[in-house]
Amino acid sequence: MKLMLRVPVKTDFAVLSALRNDSAVQRQLMIEPRQYSPAQVRAWIRRRTTDPSGVFLVIDCSGPCGFVQLTRIDRGRGTADLGICLARSVRGKGVAAKAMGLLDLHAQKKL
């Protein structure tokens, strides 16, 4: 399966919104399940993509199929918090492992 990481574009909104509103994912993150409006999802994407101490990239498997993010990047210590979220249709197919490898390369080159 061909896979790449890239910055989000407007056509990714439906997939990112579905992931953000997935109650099973919310429970895994140990947050109270709730639904986010389109405006709230757009604000979340904007926050993630403009955070100077973070990286937010769409996982593209012939179309958006998830995202990876680094937050609270501390360049001095070489640490960050990591998050990954995949569409159900690609889970169990090695996408996470490939995405983590690409994110590692991205971090080594850019951070």
Buried (B, 14 or more C-beta within 10 A) or exposed (E): EEBEBEEBEEEBBEBBBBBBBBEEBBEEEEEEEEEBEEEBBBEBBEEBBEBEEBBBBBBBBEEBBBBBBBBEBEEEEEEBEEBBBBBEEBEEBEBBEBBEEBBEEBBEEEE
